[in-house]
């Protein structure tokens, strides 16, 4: 893999990580503020407490699983010249 291909892959991973962060923020807003209008209690706490904390945590785990399966690649970060000489 050339250095240009490695940089392209790193930019791709960074871009998709930013998209995942944006989706997580949108989910947090929907799970917190969107559910706040409901008068539902779970263990004497409003539903929005659970959805905006545990729900966001599970969503983050899901997004990381998707990123590691479909976006991230295992690659050597050493220069090709170093690999050829060694």
PyMOL Python script that loads the backbone (N, CA, C, O; Angstrom):
from pymol import cmd

cmd.read_pdbstr("""\
ATOM      1  N   UNK A   1       0.845  -1.169   0.000  1.00  0.00           N
ATOM      2  CA  UNK A   1       0.000   0.000   0.000  1.00  0.00           C
ATOM      3  C   UNK A   1       0.896   1.240   0.000  1.00  0.00           C
ATOM      4  O   UNK A   1       1.779   1.378   0.847  1.00  0.00           O
ATOM      5  N   UNK A   2       0.663   2.129  -0.947  1.00  0.00           N
ATOM      6  CA  UNK A   2       1.491   3.330  -1.041  1.00  0.00           C
ATOM      7  C   UNK A   2       1.086   4.334   0.036  1.00  0.00           C
ATOM      8  O   UNK A   2       0.025   4.222   0.649  1.00  0.00           O
ATOM      9  N   UNK A   3       1.961   5.316   0.249  1.00  0.00           N
ATOM     10  CA  UNK A   3       1.663   6.346   1.240  1.00  0.00           C
ATOM     11  C   UNK A   3       0.401   7.122   0.868  1.00  0.00           C
ATOM     12  O   UNK A   3      -0.384   7.485   1.744  1.00  0.00           O
ATOM     13  N   UNK A   4       0.205   7.374  -0.416  1.00  0.00           N
ATOM     14  CA  UNK A   4      -0.993   8.092  -0.858  1.00  0.00           C
ATOM     15  C   UNK A   4      -2.255   7.294  -0.539  1.00  0.00           C
ATOM     16  O   UNK A   4      -3.251   7.868  -0.100  1.00  0.00           O
ATOM     17  N   UNK A   5      -2.225   5.996  -0.752  1.00  0.00           N
ATOM     18  CA  UNK A   5      -3.370   5.148  -0.418  1.00  0.00           C
ATOM     19  C   UNK A   5      -3.617   5.119   1.086  1.00  0.00           C
ATOM     20  O   UNK A   5      -4.763   5.093   1.534  1.00  0.00           O
ATOM     21  N   UNK A   6      -2.535   5.123   1.861  1.00  0.00           N
ATOM     22  CA  UNK A   6      -2.683   5.143   3.326  1.00  0.00           C
ATOM     23  C   UNK A   6      -3.325   6.450   3.780  1.00  0.00           C
ATOM     24  O   UNK A   6      -4.228   6.441   4.617  1.00  0.00           O
ATOM     25  N   UNK A   7      -2.865   7.570   3.234  1.00  0.00           N
ATOM     26  CA  UNK A   7      -3.435   8.860   3.607  1.00  0.00           C
ATOM     27  C   UNK A   7      -4.896   8.957   3.183  1.00  0.00           C
ATOM     28  O   UNK A   7      -5.723   9.505   3.913  1.00  0.00           O
ATOM     29  N   UNK A   8      -5.211   8.429   2.015  1.00  0.00           N
ATOM     30  CA  UNK A   8      -6.593   8.424   1.544  1.00  0.00           C
ATOM     31  C   UNK A   8      -7.472   7.608   2.501  1.00  0.00           C
ATOM     32  O   UNK A   8      -8.586   8.016   2.829  1.00  0.00           O
ATOM     33  N   UNK A   9      -6.963   6.455   2.942  1.00  0.00           N
ATOM     34  CA  UNK A   9      -7.711   5.622   3.887  1.00  0.00           C
ATOM     35  C   UNK A   9      -7.875   6.335   5.228  1.00  0.00           C
ATOM     36  O   UNK A   9      -8.944   6.275   5.835  1.00  0.00           O
ATOM     37  N   UNK A  10      -6.823   7.007   5.693  1.00  0.00           N
ATOM     38  CA  UNK A  10      -6.919   7.732   6.966  1.00  0.00           C
ATOM     39  C   UNK A  10      -7.930   8.872   6.878  1.00  0.00           C
ATOM     40  O   UNK A  10      -8.688   9.102   7.821  1.00  0.00           O
ATOM     41  N   UNK A  11      -7.948   9.584   5.756  1.00  0.00           N
ATOM     42  CA  UNK A  11      -8.933  10.654   5.577  1.00  0.00           C
ATOM     43  C   UNK A  11     -10.344  10.080   5.529  1.00  0.00           C
ATOM     44  O   UNK A  11     -11.277  10.673   6.071  1.00  0.00           O
ATOM     45  N   UNK A  12     -10.500   8.929   4.884  1.00  0.00           N
ATOM     46  CA  UNK A  12     -11.804   8.265   4.814  1.00  0.00           C
ATOM     47  C   UNK A  12     -12.273   7.876   6.213  1.00  0.00           C
ATOM     48  O   UNK A  12     -13.429   8.107   6.569  1.00  0.00           O
ATOM     49  N   UNK A  13     -11.382   7.286   7.003  1.00  0.00           N
ATOM     50  CA  UNK A  13     -11.729   6.889   8.364  1.00  0.00           C
ATOM     51  C   UNK A  13     -12.091   8.107   9.216  1.00  0.00           C
ATOM     52  O   UNK A  13     -13.051   8.065   9.986  1.00  0.00           O
ATOM     53  N   UNK A  14     -11.330   9.181   9.080  1.00  0.00           N
ATOM     54  CA  UNK A  14     -11.615  10.395   9.850  1.00  0.00           C
ATOM     55  C   UNK A  14     -12.952  11.003   9.439  1.00  0.00           C
ATOM     56  O   UNK A  14     -13.713  11.460  10.292  1.00  0.00           O
ATOM     57  N   UNK A  15     -13.238  11.010   8.162  1.00  0.00           N
ATOM     58  CA  UNK A  15     -14.508  11.551   7.678  1.00  0.00           C
ATOM     59  C   UNK A  15     -15.700  10.762   8.196  1.00  0.00           C
ATOM     60  O   UNK A  15     -16.679  11.339   8.671  1.00  0.00           O
ATOM     61  N   UNK A  16     -15.612   9.445   8.102  1.00  0.00           N
ATOM     62  CA  UNK A  16     -16.715   8.614   8.592  1.00  0.00           C
ATOM     63  C   UNK A  16     -16.845   8.683  10.110  1.00  0.00           C
ATOM     64  O   UNK A  16     -17.951   8.561  10.637  1.00  0.00           O
ATOM     65  N   UNK A  17     -15.750   8.873  10.810  1.00  0.00           N
ATOM     66  CA  UNK A  17     -15.826   9.056  12.261  1.00  0.00           C
ATOM     67  C   UNK A  17     -16.545  10.361  12.590  1.00  0.00           C
ATOM     68  O   UNK A  17     -17.328  10.411  13.538  1.00  0.00           O
ATOM     69  N   UNK A  18     -16.289  11.407  11.824  1.00  0.00           N
ATOM     70  CA  UNK A  18     -17.003  12.669  12.009  1.00  0.00           C
ATOM     71  C   UNK A  18     -18.490  12.529  11.728  1.00  0.00           C
ATOM     72  O   UNK A  18     -19.315  13.099  12.442  1.00  0.00           O
ATOM     73  N   UNK A  19     -18.835  11.775  10.693  1.00  0.00           N
ATOM     74  CA  UNK A  19     -20.244  11.521  10.386  1.00  0.00           C
ATOM     75  C   UNK A  19     -20.901  10.744  11.526  1.00  0.00           C
ATOM     76  O   UNK A  19     -22.032  11.038  11.914  1.00  0.00           O
ATOM     77  N   UNK A  20     -20.183   9.747  12.064  1.00  0.00           N
ATOM     78  CA  UNK A  20     -20.713   8.968  13.192  1.00  0.00           C
ATOM     79  C   UNK A  20     -20.936   9.869  14.401  1.00  0.00           C
ATOM     80  O   UNK A  20     -21.940   9.725  15.099  1.00  0.00           O
ATOM     81  N   UNK A  21     -20.024  10.788  14.657  1.00  0.00           N
ATOM     82  CA  UNK A  21     -20.186  11.729  15.763  1.00  0.00           C
ATOM     83  C   UNK A  21     -21.414  12.611  15.550  1.00  0.00           C
ATOM     84  O   UNK A  21     -22.179  12.843  16.486  1.00  0.00           O
ATOM     85  N   UNK A  22     -21.607  13.098  14.337  1.00  0.00           N
ATOM     86  CA  UNK A  22     -22.770  13.920  14.015  1.00  0.00           C
ATOM     87  C   UNK A  22     -24.058  13.130  14.233  1.00  0.00           C
ATOM     88  O   UNK A  22     -25.012  13.652  14.810  1.00  0.00           O
ATOM     89  N   UNK A  23     -24.094  11.874  13.777  1.00  0.00           N
ATOM     90  CA  UNK A  23     -25.266  11.026  13.982  1.00  0.00           C
ATOM     91  C   UNK A  23     -25.516  10.775  15.464  1.00  0.00           C
ATOM     92  O   UNK A  23     -26.664  10.735  15.907  1.00  0.00           O
ATOM     93  N   UNK A  24     -24.451  10.607  16.222  1.00  0.00           N
ATOM     94  CA  UNK A  24     -24.591  10.385  17.661  1.00  0.00           C
ATOM     95  C   UNK A  24     -25.152  11.628  18.356  1.00  0.00           C
ATOM     96  O   UNK A  24     -25.964  11.508  19.274  1.00  0.00           O
ATOM     97  N   UNK A  25     -24.733  12.802  17.934  1.00  0.00           N
ATOM     98  CA  UNK A  25     -25.265  14.043  18.504  1.00  0.00           C
ATOM     99  C   UNK A  25     -26.744  14.191  18.159  1.00  0.00           C
ATOM    100  O   UNK A  25     -27.544  14.580  19.010  1.00  0.00           O
ATOM    101  N   UNK A  26     -27.111  13.880  16.907  1.00  0.00           N
ATOM    102  CA  UNK A  26     -28.524  13.937  16.521  1.00  0.00           C
ATOM    103  C   UNK A  26     -29.356  12.955  17.338  1.00  0.00           C
ATOM    104  O   UNK A  26     -30.460  13.279  17.775  1.00  0.00           O
ATOM    105  N   UNK A  27     -28.820  11.751  17.540  1.00  0.00           N
ATOM    106  CA  UNK A  27     -29.526  10.751  18.348  1.00  0.00           C
ATOM    107  C   UNK A  27     -29.671  11.238  19.783  1.00  0.00           C
ATOM    108  O   UNK A  27     -30.727  11.062  20.390  1.00  0.00           O
ATOM    109  N   UNK A  28     -28.633  11.845  20.329  1.00  0.00           N
ATOM    110  CA  UNK A  28     -28.680  12.368  21.697  1.00  0.00           C
ATOM    111  C   UNK A  28     -29.759  13.438  21.830  1.00  0.00           C
ATOM    112  O   UNK A  28     -30.511  13.453  22.804  1.00  0.00           O
ATOM    113  N   UNK A  29     -29.829  14.335  20.843  1.00  0.00           N
ATOM    114  CA  UNK A  29     -30.856  15.376  20.869  1.00  0.00           C
ATOM    115  C   UNK A  29     -32.258  14.779  20.797  1.00  0.00           C
ATOM    116  O   UNK A  29     -33.154  15.184  21.538  1.00  0.00           O
ATOM    117  N   UNK A  30     -32.439  13.813  19.899  1.00  0.00           N
ATOM    118  CA  UNK A  30     -33.754  13.183  19.761  1.00  0.00           C
ATOM    119  C   UNK A  30     -34.107  12.359  20.994  1.00  0.00           C
ATOM    120  O   UNK A  30     -35.250  12.386  21.452  1.00  0.00           O
ATOM    121  N   UNK A  31     -33.139  11.630  21.531  1.00  0.00           N
ATOM    122  CA  UNK A  31     -33.401  10.770  22.683  1.00  0.00           C
ATOM    123  C   UNK A  31     -33.588  11.574  23.960  1.00  0.00           C
ATOM    124  O   UNK A  31     -34.282  11.125  24.873  1.00  0.00           O
ATOM    125  N   UNK A  32     -32.993  12.737  24.043  1.00  0.00           N
ATOM    126  CA  UNK A  32     -33.130  13.561  25.237  1.00  0.00           C
ATOM    127  C   UNK A  32     -34.291  14.522  25.134  1.00  0.00           C
ATOM    128  O   UNK A  32     -35.257  14.418  25.890  1.00  0.00           O
ATOM    129  N   UNK A  33     -34.207  15.454  24.209  1.00  0.00           N
ATOM    130  CA  UNK A  33     -35.231  16.482  24.082  1.00  0.00           C
ATOM    131  C   UNK A  33     -36.504  15.956  23.431  1.00  0.00           C
ATOM    132  O   UNK A  33     -37.602  16.393  23.775  1.00  0.00           O
ATOM    133  N   UNK A  34     -36.366  15.026  22.497  1.00  0.00           N
ATOM    134  CA  UNK A  34     -37.549  14.482  21.823  1.00  0.00           C
ATOM    135  C   UNK A  34     -38.420  13.644  22.733  1.00  0.00           C
ATOM    136  O   UNK A  34     -39.643  13.637  22.592  1.00  0.00           O
ATOM    137  N   UNK A  35     -37.806  12.941  23.663  1.00  0.00           N
ATOM    138  CA  UNK A  35     -38.548  12.063  24.568  1.00  0.00           C
ATOM    139  C   UNK A  35     -38.956  12.805  25.840  1.00  0.00           C
ATOM    140  O   UNK A  35     -39.764  12.291  26.614  1.00  0.00           O
ATOM    141  N   UNK A  36     -38.420  13.989  26.068  1.00  0.00           N
ATOM    142  CA  UNK A  36     -38.696  14.735  27.302  1.00  0.00           C
ATOM    143  C   UNK A  36     -40.171  15.102  27.439  1.00  0.00           C
ATOM    144  O   UNK A  36     -40.649  15.321  28.552  1.00  0.00           O
ATOM    145  N   UNK A  37     -40.887  15.170  26.342  1.00  0.00           N
ATOM    146  CA  UNK A  37     -42.293  15.548  26.388  1.00  0.00           C
ATOM    147  C   UNK A  37     -43.190  14.407  26.861  1.00  0.00           C
ATOM    148  O   UNK A  37     -44.339  14.641  27.236  1.00  0.00           O
ATOM    149  N   UNK A  38     -42.683  13.188  26.848  1.00  0.00           N
ATOM    150  CA  UNK A  38     -43.472  12.050  27.298  1.00  0.00           C
ATOM    151  C   UNK A  38     -43.470  11.989  28.821  1.00  0.00           C
ATOM    152  O   UNK A  38     -42.457  12.257  29.467  1.00  0.00           O
ATOM    153  N   UNK A  39     -44.602  11.639  29.371  1.00  0.00           N
ATOM    154  CA  UNK A  39     -44.699  11.527  30.829  1.00  0.00           C
ATOM    155  C   UNK A  39     -44.587  10.053  31.233  1.00  0.00           C
ATOM    156  O   UNK A  39     -45.514   9.476  31.801  1.00  0.00           O
ATOM    157  N   UNK A  40     -43.433   9.462  30.926  1.00  0.00           N
ATOM    158  CA  UNK A  40     -43.170   8.054  31.228  1.00  0.00           C
ATOM    159  C   UNK A  40     -42.029   7.997  32.225  1.00  0.00           C
ATOM    160  O   UNK A  40     -41.024   8.691  32.072  1.00  0.00           O
ATOM    161  N   UNK A  41     -42.187   7.170  33.245  1.00  0.00           N
ATOM    162  CA  UNK A  41     -41.138   7.024  34.264  1.00  0.00           C
ATOM    163  C   UNK A  41     -40.663   5.571  34.289  1.00  0.00           C
ATOM    164  O   UNK A  41     -41.462   4.639  34.201  1.00  0.00           O
ATOM    165  N   UNK A  42     -39.348   5.403  34.412  1.00  0.00           N
ATOM    166  CA  UNK A  42     -38.730   4.093  34.553  1.00  0.00           C
ATOM    167  C   UNK A  42     -37.846   4.155  35.792  1.00  0.00           C
ATOM    168  O   UNK A  42     -36.909   4.952  35.850  1.00  0.00           O
ATOM    169  N   UNK A  43     -38.139   3.326  36.771  1.00  0.00           N
ATOM    170  CA  UNK A  43     -37.415   3.328  38.049  1.00  0.00           C
ATOM    171  C   UNK A  43     -37.386   4.729  38.668  1.00  0.00           C
ATOM    172  O   UNK A  43     -36.350   5.194  39.143  1.00  0.00           O
ATOM    173  N   UNK A  44     -38.543   5.386  38.652  1.00  0.00           N
ATOM    174  CA  UNK A  44     -38.749   6.716  39.240  1.00  0.00           C
ATOM    175  C   UNK A  44     -37.956   7.822  38.543  1.00  0.00           C
ATOM    176  O   UNK A  44     -37.798   8.913  39.091  1.00  0.00           O
ATOM    177  N   UNK A  45     -37.462   7.546  37.347  1.00  0.00           N
ATOM    178  CA  UNK A  45     -36.764   8.563  36.559  1.00  0.00           C
ATOM    179  C   UNK A  45     -37.493   8.739  35.229  1.00  0.00           C
ATOM    180  O   UNK A  45     -38.043   7.775  34.696  1.00  0.00           O
ATOM    181  N   UNK A  46     -37.504   9.954  34.689  1.00  0.00           N
ATOM    182  CA  UNK A  46     -38.141  10.160  33.383  1.00  0.00           C
ATOM    183  C   UNK A  46     -37.456   9.332  32.290  1.00  0.00           C
ATOM    184  O   UNK A  46     -36.263   9.035  32.363  1.00  0.00           O
ATOM    185  N   UNK A  47     -38.236   8.977  31.290  1.00  0.00           N
ATOM    186  CA  UNK A  47     -37.711   8.143  30.205  1.00  0.00           C
ATOM    187  C   UNK A  47     -36.537   8.796  29.493  1.00  0.00           C
ATOM    188  O   UNK A  47     -35.620   8.105  29.048  1.00  0.00           O
ATOM    189  N   UNK A  48     -36.556  10.126  29.381  1.00  0.00           N
ATOM    190  CA  UNK A  48     -35.484  10.802  28.657  1.00  0.00           C
ATOM    191  C   UNK A  48     -34.128  10.612  29.330  1.00  0.00           C
ATOM    192  O   UNK A  48     -33.103  10.669  28.651  1.00  0.00           O
ATOM    193  N   UNK A  49     -34.092  10.390  30.632  1.00  0.00           N
ATOM    194  CA  UNK A  49     -32.824  10.138  31.322  1.00  0.00           C
ATOM    195  C   UNK A  49     -32.200   8.853  30.808  1.00  0.00           C
ATOM    196  O   UNK A  49     -30.994   8.790  30.572  1.00  0.00           O
ATOM    197  N   UNK A  50     -33.020   7.837  30.639  1.00  0.00           N
ATOM    198  CA  UNK A  50     -32.522   6.543  30.169  1.00  0.00           C
ATOM    199  C   UNK A  50     -32.149   6.582  28.690  1.00  0.00           C
ATOM    200  O   UNK A  50     -31.107   6.059  28.294  1.00  0.00           O
ATOM    201  N   UNK A  51     -32.995   7.199  27.880  1.00  0.00           N
ATOM    202  CA  UNK A  51     -32.710   7.214  26.447  1.00  0.00           C
ATOM    203  C   UNK A  51     -31.522   8.105  26.099  1.00  0.00           C
ATOM    204  O   UNK A  51     -30.774   7.811  25.166  1.00  0.00           O
ATOM    205  N   UNK A  52     -31.347   9.196  26.850  1.00  0.00           N
ATOM    206  CA  UNK A  52     -30.248  10.105  26.514  1.00  0.00           C
ATOM    207  C   UNK A  52     -28.924   9.693  27.144  1.00  0.00           C
ATOM    208  O   UNK A  52     -27.879  10.238  26.787  1.00  0.00           O
ATOM    209  N   UNK A  53     -28.947   8.751  28.063  1.00  0.00           N
ATOM    210  CA  UNK A  53     -27.676   8.285  28.633  1.00  0.00           C
ATOM    211  C   UNK A  53     -27.356   6.870  28.136  1.00  0.00           C
ATOM    212  O   UNK A  53     -26.392   6.682  27.394  1.00  0.00           O
ATOM    213  N   UNK A  54     -28.136   5.901  28.530  1.00  0.00           N
ATOM    214  CA  UNK A  54     -27.863   4.528  28.091  1.00  0.00           C
ATOM    215  C   UNK A  54     -28.115   4.337  26.594  1.00  0.00           C
ATOM    216  O   UNK A  54     -27.385   3.609  25.921  1.00  0.00           O
ATOM    217  N   UNK A  55     -29.148   4.992  26.087  1.00  0.00           N
ATOM    218  CA  UNK A  55     -29.449   4.882  24.661  1.00  0.00           C
ATOM    219  C   UNK A  55     -28.312   5.409  23.798  1.00  0.00           C
ATOM    220  O   UNK A  55     -27.952   4.798  22.793  1.00  0.00           O
ATOM    221  N   UNK A  56     -27.756   6.535  24.190  1.00  0.00           N
ATOM    222  CA  UNK A  56     -26.636   7.119  23.452  1.00  0.00           C
ATOM    223  C   UNK A  56     -25.400   6.225  23.572  1.00  0.00           C
ATOM    224  O   UNK A  56     -24.642   6.070  22.615  1.00  0.00           O
ATOM    225  N   UNK A  57     -25.208   5.649  24.738  1.00  0.00           N
ATOM    226  CA  UNK A  57     -24.072   4.745  24.937  1.00  0.00           C
ATOM    227  C   UNK A  57     -24.178   3.540  24.001  1.00  0.00           C
ATOM    228  O   UNK A  57     -23.202   3.175  23.346  1.00  0.00           O
ATOM    229  N   UNK A  58     -25.355   2.926  23.938  1.00  0.00           N
ATOM    230  CA  UNK A  58     -25.545   1.784  23.041  1.00  0.00           C
ATOM    231  C   UNK A  58     -25.444   2.186  21.572  1.00  0.00           C
ATOM    232  O   UNK A  58     -24.934   1.424  20.751  1.00  0.00           O
ATOM    233  N   UNK A  59     -25.928   3.376  21.241  1.00  0.00           N
ATOM    234  CA  UNK A  59     -25.806   3.870  19.867  1.00  0.00           C
ATOM    235  C   UNK A  59     -24.342   4.078  19.502  1.00  0.00           C
ATOM    236  O   UNK A  59     -23.939   3.774  18.379  1.00  0.00           O
ATOM    237  N   UNK A  60     -23.546   4.587  20.426  1.00  0.00           N
ATOM    238  CA  UNK A  60     -22.119   4.783  20.169  1.00  0.00           C
ATOM    239  C   UNK A  60     -21.429   3.438  19.937  1.00  0.00           C
ATOM    240  O   UNK A  60     -20.593   3.318  19.041  1.00  0.00           O
ATOM    241  N   UNK A  61     -21.770   2.442  20.726  1.00  0.00           N
ATOM    242  CA  UNK A  61     -21.190   1.105  20.534  1.00  0.00           C
ATOM    243  C   UNK A  61     -21.573   0.565  19.172  1.00  0.00           C
ATOM    244  O   UNK A  61     -20.735  -0.010  18.477  1.00  0.00           O
ATOM    245  N   UNK A  62     -22.827   0.740  18.779  1.00  0.00           N
ATOM    246  CA  UNK A  62     -23.284   0.282  17.463  1.00  0.00           C
ATOM    247  C   UNK A  62     -22.517   0.980  16.342  1.00  0.00           C
ATOM    248  O   UNK A  62     -22.084   0.332  15.389  1.00  0.00           O
ATOM    249  N   UNK A  63     -22.349   2.291  16.450  1.00  0.00           N
ATOM    250  CA  UNK A  63     -21.636   3.038  15.409  1.00  0.00           C
ATOM    251  C   UNK A  63     -20.171   2.614  15.318  1.00  0.00           C
ATOM    252  O   UNK A  63     -19.624   2.519  14.220  1.00  0.00           O
ATOM    253  N   UNK A  64     -19.539   2.361  16.447  1.00  0.00           N
ATOM    254  CA  UNK A  64     -18.148   1.905  16.437  1.00  0.00           C
ATOM    255  C   UNK A  64     -18.049   0.538  15.775  1.00  0.00           C
ATOM    256  O   UNK A  64     -17.114   0.283  15.016  1.00  0.00           O
ATOM    257  N   UNK A  65     -19.005  -0.344  16.056  1.00  0.00           N
ATOM    258  CA  UNK A  65     -19.007  -1.669  15.419  1.00  0.00           C
ATOM    259  C   UNK A  65     -19.143  -1.539  13.899  1.00  0.00           C
ATOM    260  O   UNK A  65     -18.465  -2.239  13.148  1.00  0.00           O
ATOM    261  N   UNK A  66     -20.021  -0.642  13.456  1.00  0.00           N
ATOM    262  CA  UNK A  66     -20.205  -0.429  12.015  1.00  0.00           C
ATOM    263  C   UNK A  66     -18.929   0.124  11.402  1.00  0.00           C
ATOM    264  O   UNK A  66     -18.504  -0.331  10.340  1.00  0.00           O
ATOM    265  N   UNK A  67     -18.311   1.107  12.061  1.00  0.00           N
ATOM    266  CA  UNK A  67     -17.080   1.686  11.535  1.00  0.00           C
ATOM    267  C   UNK A  67     -15.963   0.642  11.447  1.00  0.00           C
ATOM    268  O   UNK A  67     -15.256   0.574  10.442  1.00  0.00           O
ATOM    269  N   UNK A  68     -15.805  -0.162  12.486  1.00  0.00           N
ATOM    270  CA  UNK A  68     -14.714  -1.140  12.465  1.00  0.00           C
ATOM    271  C   UNK A  68     -14.960  -2.250  11.459  1.00  0.00           C
ATOM    272  O   UNK A  68     -14.007  -2.841  10.952  1.00  0.00           O
ATOM    273  N   UNK A  69     -16.211  -2.545  11.162  1.00  0.00           N
ATOM    274  CA  UNK A  69     -16.496  -3.618  10.205  1.00  0.00           C
ATOM    275  C   UNK A  69     -16.409  -3.145   8.751  1.00  0.00           C
ATOM    276  O   UNK A  69     -15.902  -3.865   7.891  1.00  0.00           O
ATOM    277  N   UNK A  70     -16.903  -1.935   8.481  1.00  0.00           N
ATOM    278  CA  UNK A  70     -17.031  -1.494   7.090  1.00  0.00           C
ATOM    279  C   UNK A  70     -16.068  -0.392   6.656  1.00  0.00           C
ATOM    280  O   UNK A  70     -15.860  -0.212   5.456  1.00  0.00           O
ATOM    281  N   UNK A  71     -15.475   0.347   7.587  1.00  0.00           N
ATOM    282  CA  UNK A  71     -14.676   1.516   7.195  1.00  0.00           C
ATOM    283  C   UNK A  71     -13.201   1.336   7.519  1.00  0.00           C
ATOM    284  O   UNK A  71     -12.350   1.514   6.648  1.00  0.00           O
ATOM    285  N   UNK A  72     -12.892   0.988   8.757  1.00  0.00           N
ATOM    286  CA  UNK A  72     -11.497   0.920   9.188  1.00  0.00           C
ATOM    287  C   UNK A  72     -10.777  -0.271   8.564  1.00  0.00           C
ATOM    288  O   UNK A  72     -11.369  -1.328   8.345  1.00  0.00           O
ATOM    289  N   UNK A  73      -9.488  -0.079   8.281  1.00  0.00           N
ATOM    290  CA  UNK A  73      -8.652  -1.146   7.742  1.00  0.00           C
ATOM    291  C   UNK A  73      -7.390  -1.259   8.565  1.00  0.00           C
ATOM    292  O   UNK A  73      -6.845  -0.259   9.032  1.00  0.00           O
ATOM    293  N   UNK A  74      -6.931  -2.482   8.739  1.00  0.00           N
ATOM    294  CA  UNK A  74      -5.677  -2.720   9.439  1.00  0.00           C
ATOM    295  C   UNK A  74      -4.551  -2.572   8.425  1.00  0.00           C
ATOM    296  O   UNK A  74      -4.491  -3.319   7.448  1.00  0.00           O
ATOM    297  N   UNK A  75      -3.658  -1.612   8.654  1.00  0.00           N
ATOM    298  CA  UNK A  75      -2.572  -1.377   7.699  1.00  0.00           C
ATOM    299  C   UNK A  75      -1.330  -0.925   8.456  1.00  0.00           C
ATOM    300  O   UNK A  75      -1.415  -0.360   9.547  1.00  0.00           O
ATOM    301  N   UNK A  76      -0.202  -1.180   7.864  1.00  0.00           N
ATOM    302  CA  UNK A  76       1.062  -0.750   8.437  1.00  0.00           C
ATOM    303  C   UNK A  76       1.242   0.740   8.169  1.00  0.00           C
ATOM    304  O   UNK A  76       0.973   1.212   7.065  1.00  0.00           O
ATOM    305  N   UNK A  77       1.689   1.468   9.164  1.00  0.00           N
ATOM    306  CA  UNK A  77       1.891   2.902   9.001  1.00  0.00           C
ATOM    307  C   UNK A  77       3.348   3.259   8.715  1.00  0.00           C
ATOM    308  O   UNK A  77       3.692   4.439   8.655  1.00  0.00           O
ATOM    309  N   UNK A  78       4.203   2.258   8.538  1.00  0.00           N
ATOM    310  CA  UNK A  78       5.594   2.518   8.204  1.00  0.00           C
ATOM    311  C   UNK A  78       5.711   2.921   6.740  1.00  0.00           C
ATOM    312  O   UNK A  78       4.897   2.533   5.903  1.00  0.00           O
ATOM    313  N   UNK A  79       6.751   3.715   6.451  1.00  0.00           N
ATOM    314  CA  UNK A  79       7.010   4.102   5.062  1.00  0.00           C
ATOM    315  C   UNK A  79       7.428   2.894   4.268  1.00  0.00           C
ATOM    316  O   UNK A  79       8.028   1.964   4.806  1.00  0.00           O
ATOM    317  N   UNK A  80       7.108   2.903   2.963  1.00  0.00           N
ATOM    318  CA  UNK A  80       7.483   1.791   2.097  1.00  0.00           C
ATOM    319  C   UNK A  80       9.000   1.668   1.987  1.00  0.00           C
ATOM    320  O   UNK A  80       9.538   0.563   1.912  1.00  0.00           O
ATOM    321  N   UNK A  81       9.695   2.829   1.978  1.00  0.00           N
ATOM    322  CA  UNK A  81      11.151   2.796   1.857  1.00  0.00           C
ATOM    323  C   UNK A  81      11.774   2.054   3.045  1.00  0.00           C
ATOM    324  O   UNK A  81      12.737   1.305   2.877  1.00  0.00           O
ATOM    325  N   UNK A  82      11.230   2.261   4.226  1.00  0.00           N
ATOM    326  CA  UNK A  82      11.757   1.592   5.427  1.00  0.00           C
ATOM    327  C   UNK A  82      11.505   0.095   5.321  1.00  0.00           C
ATOM    328  O   UNK A  82      12.363  -0.702   5.700  1.00  0.00           O
ATOM    329  N   UNK A  83      10.336  -0.299   4.809  1.00  0.00           N
ATOM    330  CA  UNK A  83      10.007  -1.709   4.660  1.00  0.00           C
ATOM    331  C   UNK A  83      10.933  -2.394   3.650  1.00  0.00           C
ATOM    332  O   UNK A  83      11.330  -3.542   3.851  1.00  0.00           O
ATOM    333  N   UNK A  84      11.284  -1.679   2.545  1.00  0.00           N
ATOM    334  CA  UNK A  84      12.142  -2.262   1.517  1.00  0.00           C
ATOM    335  C   UNK A  84      13.568  -2.432   2.013  1.00  0.00           C
ATOM    336  O   UNK A  84      14.222  -3.429   1.707  1.00  0.00           O
ATOM    337  N   UNK A  85      14.058  -1.441   2.792  1.00  0.00           N
ATOM    338  CA  UNK A  85      15.423  -1.508   3.293  1.00  0.00           C
ATOM    339  C   UNK A  85      15.582  -2.546   4.376  1.00  0.00           C
ATOM    340  O   UNK A  85      16.629  -3.189   4.460  1.00  0.00           O
ATOM    341  N   UNK A  86      14.548  -2.736   5.232  1.00  0.00           N
ATOM    342  CA  UNK A  86      14.652  -3.616   6.397  1.00  0.00           C
ATOM    343  C   UNK A  86      14.454  -5.004   6.015  1.00  0.00           C
ATOM    344  O   UNK A  86      14.506  -5.892   6.866  1.00  0.00           O
TER     345      UNK A  86
END
""", "prot")
cmd.dss("prot")
cmd.show_as("cartoon", "prot")
cmd.util.cbc("prot")
cmd.orient("prot")
